[in-house]
Amino acid sequence: MYNIVLQHRINSKTLFVLHHVHGFADGVLLNNLKYNNVVKDAEWFGFVTHLYYDLTDNLSVGTRGEWFRDKDGFAIHRLSELQQLLILLMVYRLVMQAMSAV
């Protein structure tokens, strides 16, 4: 597996990030929605872009776009609704802490 991350500062307040990931695993046991107890090779890859804008020295806002291909379902799995809710609550808490520091 490897990752490549490129960053480019567009100007003093704007940062662009491009991230590429690629992975390969030989002879893995797959148990998911597509395969049931199947041993095969798995490959996955994707691209992620981030664009950040600095509001202050301590606070930035950003956006993210992602494309990911995992046709065998080895590297990623679907999060449950509870896992999604917990992640959302953690992000909300971090944002509230950051805003109170400004």
Order of alpha helices (4+ residues) and beta strands (2+ residues): beta-beta-beta-beta-alpha
